[in-house]
């Protein structure tokens, strides 16, 4: 009976994992198939899941006849620069909050205050940010998006990296400083290599947030030269028609950079997500 129960439990896990996998993959496959279908096949009843003649006309329409290629380059530039800035500044701030104690527990309160800025819905900051960027003459520029996305990701980076730094003993950098290294040198040569998994996990989340952000990009950009891919895709929904094929083609291409980056840091990602979960 014990063996039967164990076997039943194992197959139940496999069944649940299979169901979860199907739920996750079906929308992606449907978007991929729509990007390869003609308009006749897109609206066929019953739906044609496999039996259809593929076409790449929607990809040509999106990235050659329209400006989706420019949107893609803009999104890559903004997401990469904002992630680098947020991780760099946030890591330094997190190290300071983790290693230096302020009076009256101000370091803990400051950390909570930094995190609390992520609790506001984005629509609350949309109008103030628009007015600030207008006064700085940064509307419809990539610079405005990099600044805003850096500020958007900074609280998350500080909170994540502070937890990773607190898991490491202070004696590590103290030993390096005794040997003649500076505080910044000890951070760069001793501490950062040990928290590389945490940096990778944090960078992935920052990149995803910057890549998928829609509302602030819609408010701050209106020209093709500064518009990001999510805003450009949404622009294909008009009062006259919805370009399902073009939108799906752009969505498929939009998945590729995130998948490539996540796969490249996969060996650090799992470790970074579980770092600090178990104390040895």
HELIX and SHEET records of a PDB file:
HELIX    1   1 UNK A    2  UNK A   36  1                                  35    
HELIX    2   2 UNK A   39  UNK A   42  1                                   4    
HELIX    3   3 UNK A   57  UNK A   60  1                                   4    
HELIX    4   4 UNK A   61  UNK A   65  3                                   5    
HELIX    5   5 UNK A   68  UNK A   99  1                                  32    
HELIX    6   6 UNK A  103  UNK A  105  5                                   3    
HELIX    7   7 UNK A  106  UNK A  116  1                                  11    
HELIX    8   8 UNK A  117  UNK A  119  5                                   3    
HELIX    9   9 UNK A  122  UNK A  135  1                                  14    
HELIX   10  10 UNK A  142  UNK A  166  1                                  25    
HELIX   11  11 UNK A  171  UNK A  178  1                                   8    
HELIX   12  12 UNK A  183  UNK A  186  1                                   4    
HELIX   13  13 UNK A  187  UNK A  191  3                                   5    
HELIX   14  14 UNK A  192  UNK A  194  1                                   3    
HELIX   15  15 UNK A  196  UNK A  212  1                                  17    
HELIX   16  16 UNK A  215  UNK A  220  1                                   6    
HELIX   17  17 UNK A  229  UNK A  234  1                                   6    
HELIX   18  18 UNK A  244  UNK A  264  1                                  21    
HELIX   19  19 UNK A  266  UNK A  274  1                                   9    
END                                                                             
